[in-house]
Each structure stands twice: as structure tokens, then as C-alpha cells.
């Protein structure tokens, strides 16, 4: 089992804490998160091979996304326009989050750009 836990924003709020304090804060929030989870499910920790604890600071370090934005580009294109005719942005870069959000994004952009265009073509054809 692999356990991935998002950390609390206190680990990177304000000035960057000393590295030792940062790691201590991550360990604290991992233990705290586990205790919350263990109120709902059996203890998974003996079956855990790897723990990936991350904070907004981690996300910013590896992706360059300010504020620790996890999903997609920090600049969202809510209209789905890419600047290239016929090419539309969908998914987390369009502004919806997660798996369901990515699906809803595809549906929304299809309705907005493809179905409206096709319906206009049908109306012109009549």
C-alpha cells in the first residue's frame, strides 16, 4: 500500500520555516492525518510500503505553481479557448478539478463549442 497525504498549509504559510521545522511539521501532520483516518477505517500503517507527504511548498518546489496549486495550470482558461482554431482546453487546465471535474469540463466544452457549432450548421442547412 502507498499512502499519499496532503499536508496542512501551516507547513509553508508565511516565511519559509527552517528545514528541520518543515520536516517536523510534515511528520506531525502525517501522524495527525492518520489518526483522523483511523477513526473510519482499520489501521493500514503496518501494510504501508511508502508514505508520500506533501504540502503546498512541495508542489511549488516541483511544479513552480504559486500557492501550491495541485491541479493543472495555475492560469485557468474557463472559456476553453486555446488560441488555436478548433483546439479547446478541457480538464483541470480549464478550471474543473479532479476526475469528475475533468469529465464535466469535456462535456461543458463539447456543449459550448462543438454542439453549438453543429446546431448552427443544422439550422443553416434547413
C-alpha positions, 0 to 999 in steps of 0.5 A: 500500500502507498499512502499519499497525504496532503499536508496542512498549509501551516507547513509553508504559510508565511516565511519559509520555516527552517528545514528541520521545522518543515520536516517536523511539521510534515511528520506531525501532520502525517501522524495527525492525518492518520489518526483522523483516518483511523477513526473510519477505517482499520489501521493500514500503517503496518501494510504501508510500503511508502508514505508520500507527504506533501504540502503546498511548498512541495508542489511549488518546489516541483511544479513552480505553481504559486500557492501550491496549486495541485491541479493543472495550470495555475492560469485557468482558461474557463472559456476553453479557448486555446488560441488555436482554431478548433483546439479547446482546453478541457480538464483541470487546465480549464478550471474543473478539478479532479476526475469528475471535474475533468469529465464535466469540463469535456462535456461543458466544452463539447456543449459550448463549442462543438454542439453549438457549432453543429446546431448552427450548421443544422439550422443553416442547412434547413 
